[in-house]
Amino acid sequence: MQAYPRLHPRFVAFYLVSLLALLTPLARAAVLTFGTSAPTGGAASISNWTGATFDADNVGGSGTNANGSPNNGAANDATTYVATDRAAQGQTFTTGSNSGGYTLNAITVRVQGYTNNTASGGNIGGYDLNDTSSIFRLRVGRLSGTTFIPLTQETAPAGGSGNPGQGGTANGPGTYLTFTLKASIVLAPNTTYAFDLGTSGGYFEMLGIRDGTTGGNPYAGGTAYTSGAGGVAGGTITTQTGERAFLVDLTSYTPPAAGTFLHPGLLNTEADFERMRTNVALGQEPWLSAYNALDASWMSAPGSWGSHAQSTITRGATNDTSRLYNDIAVIYGSALRWKVSGDTAYADQAVTLLNSWSSTLTTIAGDTNALLTELYAYQFAAAAEIMRTYPAWQPADIAQCQTMLYNVFYPLAHNFLTGHNGTSNDHYWANWDLCAINALYAIGVFCDNTALTTEALDYFYGGLGNGCIERTVNFIHPGHLGQGQEIGRDQGHATLNVAELATLCQMAWNQGVDLFGYQNNRVLSLAEYTAKYNLGQDVPFTPYAEESWLMTAPSSTARGLTGRPGWATLYHHYVNRKGLAVPYTKAIVDLNGTNWSWNGDSPGWDALTAALPPIATGANPSGLTAAVTAQQPVLSWWGSAYATSYNVKRTTSSGGTYTT
């Protein structure tokens, strides 16, 4: 058995999103219900009902009606939040000390009964919530100063029996509005969170508590706030005097026992998503620009993309793989939008497309090129791995997705790596093996199947084909420049090798296996060599024969191709995690910014997903090697991030006096 280089344990419990233990059947939409008495909620719930009165900003009284019509007696004045341009209303709360955290199921608010504004009959049509198409939006997140960082956002229609828009008086007794989430989330212990509620019509007011003296103030630790306008919450909050009357329906949560794999754990972990959502909300770069690029992309608009699923996908003389890889791009883009914004509309779109393909695709057809559909298999698994954390994706549907990937794609990859279609082991270029290895690893993690991940790693370390890392990177030149197996073929495929290896290394890293650092950062040596050549600089080359091919120099075909994804993944790992200098990879990352060339081969968006804060100081130089050329020593080492020069010392005898 190959002994894999492993990291120290990194399997910590993340509480921000529920995992498989929470994947119980749930309604497909959030639900609003109304009642005349306060609900109790779960055993761990936080409530604030006692002493509820309007705070000073929200007192109803005589004056102008909410629609601007003349005074009709005891109507609502212009300072109330019944007006259509008012902000969403929010409240903070702090969870208890249960070590496993808490499941958030629903939130109830006390709503004043004046929302119908029916002092005169003409106002009923505009302000009776039961007769409108108003949409309530609930956000839950946490605050950084006055910045709201969302964890989830759901919507529900306003209509329903008993809602506060019904009745014949301008200021009725009020009601309790409960927003039940379709996708419960898990909150960490001893943590302050926030929720806010608004409608597209802005027709309601959450009952407030004026202060501790007049209202009793039973929940002293919270802060009322408003956000946004027109019922739509924004990215910042404005605190308000007093507190809201509310109930946060919580039950204690016990995380599932740690399994073999961390979930989500392919291209990103939950810690990665927390970093993304926080930095996007705070407007930090490069996360904000990268997320804005995703936001503007066709790959993430909710509800705008229909499935193109069919039972057979063919790659050969006939090629209809774009049906699959376009849909995967939307699934992945939607998954990222959901994890960063919290908006479950994106999650629902991703799940709809996953279910459509999982229930339909049964066969891969075509000539030998059919193997290259494994490029899409690992992307499909990586997107599904993110969505397994969405409680509204039903367990049966997840199992169906796992079955489809295993039955359709695993045999194709396994048979190719073990037989190469009856050819010699070095017949196929490295990218063929690499896409099969990626598929095996990704499907293995998503399906919780260690046999597949072991097979993939065994091949990376010691496979017989060109996907073995020592064949993919077949010569190491001075300066730790790694010549790639396809660099003499063309730059389209040479840079694809870099992208495929970046993905494989990232997936393995998130499961505790360090492929990035294997054999003195061999993957980085490939990236630096390939980047340097495609930036227009000269590189050394050792002639290389591949079956019937003899390559004597790097190919100039497509030279200058720098737009494939993967470079940002490598840059941030080697620089901002390990502290190394990667000048050529960095140059490509700087050149690309948030732009990348999409063609279905790679998932992309790693300028967002892989970005890490800059490391404070570089690491010590490492990996020193010496080669003697024409009786002269040539030294190579991995440089230090931010270093501008090095002092090299030598001696004529071991342990002797060193001179610079």
C-alpha positions in Angstrom: 0.0 0.0 0.0 1.3 3.4 -1.0 2.1 5.5 2.1 0.5 8.9 1.5 2.0 12.1 2.9 -0.7 13.4 5.2 -1.3 16.7 7.0 -2.0 17.0 10.7 -5.7 16.5 11.5 -8.0 19.2 10.0 -11.4 17.7 10.5 -13.0 20.3 12.8 -16.8 20.7 13.0 -18.3 23.6 11.2 -21.7 24.7 12.4 -22.7 27.3 9.9 -24.4 24.8 7.6 -26.2 21.6 8.4 -24.6 18.4 7.1 -26.1 15.0 6.2 -27.6 14.4 9.6 -30.0 17.3 8.9 -31.0 16.1 5.5 -34.6 15.2 6.4 -37.5 15.7 4.1 -38.5 19.4 4.0 -41.0 21.4 2.2 -39.8 22.9 -1.1 -40.7 26.4 0.0 -40.6 28.5 3.1 -44.0 28.9 4.8 -45.6 31.9 6.6 -48.2 31.2 9.2 -50.1 33.6 11.5 -51.5 33.1 15.0 -53.1 35.0 17.8 -50.9 33.6 20.5 -47.1 33.3 20.9 -45.6 29.9 19.9 -43.1 28.3 22.2 -40.6 26.8 19.7 -38.0 24.2 20.5 -36.4 23.6 23.8 -33.4 25.8 23.1 -35.4 28.7 21.6 -34.8 32.3 22.4 -37.9 34.5 22.9 -38.7 38.1 23.7 -42.4 38.5 24.3 -42.8 40.1 27.7 -43.3 43.8 27.8 -43.8 44.3 24.1 -44.9 47.8 23.2 -44.0 50.0 20.3 -40.8 51.9 20.5 -40.8 55.6 20.1 -40.2 55.5 16.3 -43.1 53.2 15.6 -46.1 54.6 17.4 -49.3 54.6 15.3 -51.6 57.6 15.6 -53.6 60.1 13.8 -52.1 61.7 10.7 -51.6 60.7 7.1 -52.4 57.2 6.1 -49.6 55.0 4.9 -50.7 55.4 1.2 -50.5 59.2 1.6 -54.3 59.7 1.7 -55.9 62.2 4.2 -56.3 61.4 7.8 -59.1 58.9 8.5 -59.1 59.1 12.2 -56.9 56.7 14.2 -54.7 55.9 11.2 -50.9 55.6 10.8 -48.7 58.6 10.6 -45.8 59.0 8.3 -43.2 57.8 10.8 -44.5 54.3 11.0 -43.0 51.4 9.0 -46.2 50.5 7.3 -45.2 52.8 4.4 -44.1 51.0 1.2 -40.6 52.4 1.1 -39.5 51.3 4.6 -36.5 49.2 5.4 -36.4 45.5 6.4 -36.5 45.2 10.2 -34.0 43.1 12.2 -32.9 41.9 15.6 -29.7 40.3 16.9 -29.6 37.3 19.3 -26.9 35.2 21.0 -26.9 31.4 21.0 -26.3 29.3 24.1 -23.4 27.0 25.1 -24.5 23.7 23.6 -21.2 22.3 22.3 -22.8 21.0 19.1 -24.6 24.2 18.3 -28.2 24.7 17.4 -30.6 24.0 14.5 -32.5 27.0 13.4 -36.0 26.0 12.2 -38.2 29.1 12.2 -38.4 32.7 13.4 -41.6 34.4 14.7 -42.2 38.1 15.1 -45.0 40.1 16.7 -46.7 42.1 14.0 -49.0 45.1 14.7 -52.5 44.8 13.3 -52.6 48.1 11.5 -51.2 46.8 8.2 -54.6 46.7 6.5 -55.0 50.4 7.1 -58.8 50.0 6.5 -60.0 53.2 8.2 -61.5 53.8 4.7 -62.3 51.1 2.3 -60.2 52.5 -0.5 -57.0 51.4 1.2 -57.9 47.7 1.5 -56.7 46.7 -1.9 -53.2 48.1 -1.4 -52.6 47.2 2.2 -54.5 44.0 3.0 -51.6 41.4 2.8 -54.0 38.6 2.2 -55.0 40.3 -1.1 -51.5 41.2 -2.3 -48.7 39.3 -3.9 -46.1 40.6 -1.4 -43.1 38.4 -0.8 -41.6 38.2 2.6 -37.8 37.8 2.8 -36.0 36.4 5.8 -32.2 36.7 6.1 -30.1 35.1 8.9 -26.5 35.9 9.3 -24.0 37.6 11.6 -22.7 41.1 11.8 -19.2 42.6 11.5 -19.7 46.1 12.8 -22.6 47.4 10.7 -22.0 44.9 7.8 -24.4 42.0 7.5 -22.8 38.7 6.5 -25.6 36.4 5.2 -25.9 32.7 5.9 -29.3 32.1 4.4 -32.0 34.0 2.7 -35.5 32.6 2.0 -38.7 33.9 0.7 -42.4 33.1 1.2 -45.7 34.7 -0.2 -47.6 37.0 2.1 -51.1 35.5 1.7 -52.8 33.2 4.2 -55.6 32.9 6.7 -55.2 35.1 9.8 -52.6 37.3 8.4 -52.4 40.8 9.9 -53.7 42.5 6.8 -57.2 41.2 7.6 -59.7 43.1 9.8 -61.8 46.2 9.8 -59.9 48.5 12.0 -56.8 50.6 11.4 -55.0 49.4 14.5 -56.0 45.9 15.4 -54.7 43.7 18.2 -51.7 42.4 16.2 -50.7 38.8 15.4 -47.7 36.5 15.4 -46.1 35.8 12.1 -43.9 32.7 11.9 -41.5 32.2 9.0 -40.6 28.5 8.8 -37.4 27.8 6.8 -37.5 25.2 4.1 -33.8 24.6 4.7 -32.9 24.6 8.4 -29.3 25.8 9.2 -27.0 25.1 12.1 -25.7 27.9 14.3 -22.5 27.8 16.4 -22.7 28.1 20.2 -22.0 31.3 22.1 -22.3 33.4 18.9 -24.2 36.5 18.1 -26.4 36.3 15.0 -28.9 38.6 13.3 -32.1 38.1 11.4 -34.2 40.6 9.4 -37.5 40.4 7.7 -39.0 42.6 5.0 -41.5 42.4 2.2 -41.6 43.6 -1.4 -44.5 45.9 -0.3 -43.1 46.9 3.1 -46.6 46.5 4.6 -45.8 45.4 8.1 -44.2 46.5 11.3 -42.5 44.2 13.8 -43.6 45.1 17.3 -40.8 46.7 19.3 -39.8 47.2 23.0 -39.2 50.9 23.8 -36.6 50.4 26.6 -35.9 48.5 29.8 -37.8 51.0 32.0 -41.1 51.1 30.1 -41.1 47.8 28.3 -39.5 45.4 30.7 -36.8 44.5 28.2 -36.6 40.7 29.0 -33.9 40.1 26.4 -31.2 42.6 27.2 -28.5 41.2 24.9 -30.1 42.0 21.6 -30.1 45.0 19.3 -32.9 46.1 17.0 -32.0 47.4 13.6 -33.2 48.2 10.1 -31.5 47.6 6.7 -32.1 48.5 3.1 -35.3 50.1 1.7 -38.6 49.0 0.2 -38.6 45.9 2.3 -35.4 44.6 0.8 -32.5 44.4 3.2 -29.1 45.7 2.2 -25.5 45.1 3.2 -25.4 47.5 6.1 -27.6 47.9 9.2 -28.8 50.9 11.2 -29.3 50.2 14.9 -32.6 51.2 16.5 -33.6 52.1 20.1 -35.1 49.1 22.0 -35.7 45.6 20.8 -38.1 43.6 18.7 -40.6 41.1 20.0 -39.5 37.8 18.5 -38.9 34.1 18.9 -35.9 32.2 17.4 -37.0 28.5 17.2 -33.9 26.5 18.1 -33.2 22.9 19.0 -29.9 21.5 20.2 -27.8 20.0 17.5 -25.3 17.1 17.8 -22.9 16.9 14.9 -22.5 13.5 13.2 -19.5 11.5 14.1 -16.5 12.3 11.9 -16.4 9.9 8.9 -13.6 9.1 6.5 -14.1 12.3 4.5 -14.7 15.9 5.4 -17.9 17.3 3.8 -18.0 19.6 2.0 -14.5 18.7 1.0 -13.7 18.7 -2.7 -12.9 22.1 -4.1 -13.8 23.9 -0.9 -14.6 23.4 2.7 -17.1 25.2 4.8 -14.3 27.3 6.3 -13.5 28.4 2.7 -17.1 29.5 2.2 -17.1 31.4 5.4 -14.0 33.3 4.3 -15.6 34.0 0.9 -18.9 35.3 2.3 -17.2 37.4 4.9 -14.8 39.1 2.6 -17.4 39.7 -0.1 -19.7 41.3 2.5 -16.9 43.4 3.8 -16.0 44.5 0.2 -12.5 43.0 0.4 -10.4 42.2 -2.7 -9.9 40.0 -4.6 -13.1 38.3 -3.3 -15.5 41.2 -4.1 -14.4 41.6 -7.8 -14.4 37.8 -8.3 -17.9 37.5 -6.9 -19.2 40.4 -8.9 -17.9 38.6 -12.0 -19.8 35.5 -11.0 -22.8 37.6 -10.3 -22.7 39.0 -13.8 -22.2 35.6 -15.4 -24.8 33.5 -17.2 -23.7 30.7 -14.9 -25.6 31.7 -11.8 -28.8 33.5 -12.6 -31.6 31.7 -10.6 -34.6 30.4 -12.5 -33.2 31.4 -15.9 -31.7 28.1 -17.0 -33.5 24.9 -17.9 -32.1 21.4 -17.8 -30.6 19.9 -21.0 -30.5 16.4 -19.5 -30.7 13.3 -21.7 -30.1 9.7 -21.2 -26.9 9.4 -23.4 -24.0 11.8 -23.8 -21.8 11.2 -26.8 -18.2 12.4 -27.4 -16.6 11.4 -30.7 -17.5 12.2 -34.3 -20.8 13.4 -32.8 -20.3 15.6 -29.7 -23.1 16.8 -27.6 -21.2 17.2 -24.3 -22.0 20.9 -24.2 -25.4 19.9 -23.0 -23.8 18.4 -19.9 -20.9 20.8 -19.2 -23.0 24.0 -19.7 -25.5 22.7 -17.1 -22.6 21.8 -14.8 -21.3 25.3 -15.1 -24.7 26.6 -14.0 -24.9 24.1 -11.1 -21.5 25.1 -9.8 -22.1 28.8 -10.3 -25.4 28.6 -8.5 -23.8 26.6 -5.7 -21.2 29.3 -5.2 -23.8 32.0 -5.3 -25.9 30.2 -2.6 -22.9 29.6 -0.3 -21.8 33.2 -0.5 -25.1 35.1 -0.5 -27.2 32.6 1.4 -30.0 33.0 -1.2 -31.7 29.6 -1.4 -33.1 30.4 -4.9 -29.6 29.6 -6.2 -29.5 26.4 -4.2 -32.9 25.3 -5.6 -31.7 25.9 -9.1 -28.6 23.8 -8.5 -30.6 21.0 -7.0 -33.2 21.0 -9.8 -30.4 20.5 -12.4 -28.6 17.9 -10.3 -31.8 15.9 -10.0 -32.6 16.2 -13.6 -29.3 14.7 -14.8 -29.1 12.2 -12.0 -32.5 10.7 -12.9 -31.8 10.8 -16.7 -28.2 10.1 -17.6 -27.4 6.4 -18.0 -24.8 6.1 -20.8 -21.6 7.6 -22.2 -21.2 6.8 -25.9 -18.8 7.6 -28.7 -15.3 6.6 -29.8 -12.2 6.5 -27.5 -12.8 10.2 -26.9 -15.7 9.3 -24.6 -13.1 9.0 -21.8 -12.7 12.7 -21.9 -16.2 13.1 -20.4 -14.5 12.5 -17.1 -13.6 16.2 -17.3 -17.2 16.8 -16.6 -17.6 13.9 -14.1 -15.3 15.5 -11.5 -16.9 18.9 -11.9 -20.4 17.4 -11.5 -19.2 15.6 -8.3 -17.5 18.7 -7.0 -20.7 20.8 -7.4 -22.8 18.0 -5.9 -20.4 17.9 -3.0 -21.2 21.5 -2.2 -25.0 21.0 -2.5 -25.0 18.0 -0.1 -24.9 20.6 2.6 -28.3 22.0 1.5 -31.0 20.4 3.7 -33.7 20.8 1.1 -31.8 18.4 -1.2 -33.5 15.2 -0.3 -31.5 12.1 0.9 -33.0 10.0 -1.9 -32.0 12.5 -4.5 -28.4 12.6 -3.1 -28.3 8.8 -3.3 -29.6 8.9 -6.8 -26.8 11.4 -7.8 -24.2 9.2 -6.2 -25.5 6.1 -8.0 -25.5 7.9 -11.4 -21.9 9.1 -11.0 -20.6 5.7 -9.8 -22.5 3.7 -12.4 -21.9 6.0 -15.4 -18.5 7.5 -14.9 -16.5 5.3 -12.5 -16.2 2.2 -14.9 -15.1 4.4 -17.7 -12.3 5.9 -15.7 -11.2 2.7 -14.0 -11.1 0.7 -17.2 -9.1 3.4 -19.0 -6.4 3.6 -16.3 -6.0 -0.1 -16.1 -6.1 -0.8 -19.8 -5.7 2.4 -21.9 -8.1 1.0 -24.5 -5.7 -1.9 -25.3 -2.8 0.4 -26.1 0.6 0.9 -24.5 0.7 2.7 -21.2 2.3 5.8 -22.7 0.0 6.0 -25.7 -2.2 8.6 -24.3 -1.2 12.1 -23.3 -1.1 13.1 -19.6 -4.5 15.0 -19.7 -6.4 11.7 -20.4 -5.0 10.1 -17.3 -5.4 13.2 -15.2 -9.1 13.7 -16.0 -9.7 10.0 -15.0 -7.8 10.4 -11.8 -9.7 13.6 -10.9 -13.0 11.8 -11.6 -12.1 8.9 -9.4 -11.1 11.1 -6.5 -14.1 13.4 -6.7 -16.6 10.6 -7.1 -14.9 8.7 -4.3 -15.3 11.6 -1.8 -18.9 12.4 -2.9 -19.8 8.7 -2.6 -17.8 8.2 0.6 -15.9 5.4 -1.2 -12.3 5.1 -0.1 -11.5 2.5 -2.8 -11.9 5.2 -5.5 -9.8 7.8 -3.8 -7.1 5.2 -3.0 -7.1 4.2 -6.7 -6.7 7.8 -7.8 -3.8 8.5 -5.4 -2.0 5.3 -6.2 -2.1 6.3 -9.8 -0.8 9.8 -9.1 2.1 8.4 -7.2 3.0 5.3 -9.2 0.7 4.7 -12.2 2.0 3.2 -15.4 0.6 5.9 -17.7 1.5 9.6 -18.2 -0.8 10.7 -15.4 1.7 9.5 -12.9 3.3 12.7 -11.6 6.8 11.7 -12.5 5.7 11.3 -16.1 3.4 14.3 -16.2 6.4 16.4 -15.0 9.1 14.4 -16.7 12.2 16.6 -16.3 13.2 19.0 -13.5 15.6 21.7 -14.7 17.7 24.1 -12.7 15.6 26.7 -10.9 13.0 24.0 -10.1 11.4 24.3 -13.5 9.4 21.2 -14.3 9.1 20.3 -18.0 5.6 18.9 -18.7 4.7 15.9 -20.8 2.6 17.9 -23.2 4.7 21.1 -23.4 6.1 19.9 -26.7 2.6 19.2 -28.1 0.8 22.5 -27.7 0.1 25.0 -25.0 -3.7 24.3 -24.9 -3.0 20.9 -23.5 0.1 21.9 -21.5 -1.9 24.4 -19.5 -4.8 21.9 -19.2 -2.3 19.7 -17.3 -1.7 22.6 -14.9 -5.5 23.1 -14.4 -6.2 19.4 -13.8 -3.4 19.1 -11.3 -4.5 22.3 -9.4 -7.9 20.7 -9.0 -6.6 17.4 -7.9 -4.2 18.9 -5.4 -7.0 21.1 -4.0 -9.4 18.2 -3.6 -6.8 16.0 -1.9 -5.6 18.9 0.4 -9.2 19.3 1.7 -9.1 15.7 2.7 -5.8 15.9 4.5 -3.5 14.7 1.7 -0.7 17.0 0.5 -0.1 16.5 -3.2 0.9 20.2 -3.6 4.2 19.5 -1.7 4.9 16.0 -3.0 8.5 15.5 -4.3 9.7 19.0 -3.4 6.6 20.8 -4.9 6.8 19.0 -8.2 3.4 20.4 -9.3 4.6 23.9 -8.7 7.7 23.2 -10.8 5.3 22.4 -13.7 3.3 25.5 -13.1 6.4 27.8 -13.0 7.9 26.2 -16.2 4.6 26.4 -18.1 3.9 29.9 -17.0 7.3 31.2 -17.8 7.1 29.8 -21.4 3.6 31.2 -22.0 4.7 34.6 -20.7 7.1 34.7 -23.6 10.3 33.7 -21.9 12.8 31.0 -22.8 12.9 27.8 -20.9 15.3 24.8 -21.0 14.1 21.7 -22.7 15.1 18.0 -22.8 14.1 16.1 -25.9 11.4 13.7 -25.2 9.9 10.8 -27.1 6.2 9.7 -26.5 5.5 6.6 -28.5 5.6 7.9 -32.1 6.3 11.5 -31.1 9.8 13.1 -30.7 9.7 16.5 -29.1 12.8 18.6 -29.3 11.5 22.0 -28.1 8.4 23.5 -26.4 5.6 23.9 -29.0 4.8 27.4 -30.1 1.2 26.4 -30.9 -1.1 28.5 -28.8 1.8 30.0 -27.0 0.7 32.8 -24.7 -2.4 30.8 -23.5 -2.8 31.9 -19.9 -6.5 32.1 -19.3 -7.3 28.6 -18.0 -8.4 28.3 -14.4 -6.1 26.8 -11.8 -3.4 29.4 -11.6 -5.1 31.2 -8.7 -5.4 27.9 -6.8 -1.7 27.2 -7.1 -0.7 30.8 -6.4 -2.7 31.2 -3.2 -1.6 27.8 -1.8 2.1 28.1 -2.5 2.4 31.8 -1.6 -0.3 32.6 0.9 -0.3 29.3 2.7 3.3 28.1 2.3 5.1 31.4 1.9 7.0 30.5 -1.3 7.9 32.8 -4.2 6.2 31.8 -7.5 7.0 34.7 -9.8 5.7 33.2 -13.1 2.5 31.8 -11.7 1.9 35.2 -9.9 2.4 37.0 -13.2 -0.4 35.0 -14.8 -2.7 35.5 -11.8 -2.1 39.2 -12.0 -2.7 39.1 -15.8 -6.0 37.2 -15.5 -7.5 39.1 -12.5 -11.1 37.7 -12.3 -11.1 36.7 -16.0 -10.6 33.2 -17.2 -11.2 31.3 -20.4 -14.2 28.9 -20.0 -14.5 25.9 -22.3 -16.0 23.3 -20.1 -12.7 21.6 -19.1 -12.4 23.1 -15.7 -14.8 24.5 -13.0 -13.2 28.0 -12.8 -13.9 30.8 -10.4 -10.8 30.0 -8.3 -10.0 33.7 -8.1 -12.9 33.7 -5.6 -12.9 30.2 -4.2 -9.1 29.8 -3.6 -8.2 33.3 -2.6 -6.4 33.6 0.8 -5.3 36.7 2.7 -1.7 37.7 2.0 0.8 35.9 4.2 2.5 38.2 6.6 6.1 37.1 5.9 7.6 34.6 3.4 8.9 31.2 4.5 12.6 30.4 4.7 14.1 29.3 1.4 13.8 25.6 1.0 14.4 22.7 -1.3 18.1 23.5 -2.0 19.6 21.2 -4.6 22.9 21.4 -6.5 23.8 20.2 -10.0 27.3 20.3 -11.5 27.5 21.6 -15.1 30.9 22.1 -16.8 32.5 21.7 -13.4 30.4 24.6 -12.0 27.8 24.1 -9.3 24.3 25.3 -10.1 22.1 25.9 -7.1 18.3 25.8 -7.0 16.0 26.6 -4.2 12.4 27.6 -3.6 12.4 31.3 -2.9 10.6 33.2 -0.2 7.5 35.3 -0.8 8.4 39.0 -0.8 12.2 38.4 -0.9 14.2 40.6 -3.3 17.6 39.1 -2.9 19.5 36.2 -1.2 22.9 35.8 0.4 24.6 32.5 -0.6 27.6 31.3 1.4 30.1 28.7 0.6 33.0 26.8 2.1 35.8 24.6 0.8 35.4 22.0 3.5 32.5 20.5 5.5 31.9 22.7 8.6 34.5 25.1 7.5 34.4 28.9 7.5 31.7 30.2 5.2 32.1 33.2 3.0 29.3 35.2 1.1 
